[in-house]
């Protein structure tokens, strides 16, 4: 599932935000929205989930055109999910955001 794919540039390096989700569907929309509200324009958001919940997939599909990549497949926990997501990352900078947390604009 590929959506927006920003690129690195000299004046605005690409920042990759990785979010691993398991049983986090109630919090996912807030997490996704917090990234979309950032005032820094060059962000790719990668969401990785082992969750098979239909509601979570439906929510991710609603954001297809606004997140860079999402994938659902079995993993061995959060660190395995992060490592799988990192294989898809293009950013010069990488950060991890838990599904129950949010970034505020300007952070």
Buried (B, 14 or more C-beta within 10 A) or exposed (E): BEBBEBEEEEEBEBBBBBBBBBEBBEBBEEBBEBBEEBEEEBBBBBBBBBBEBEEBBEBBEEBEEEBBBBBBEEBEEBEBBBBBBBEBBBBEEBEBBEBEEBBEEEE
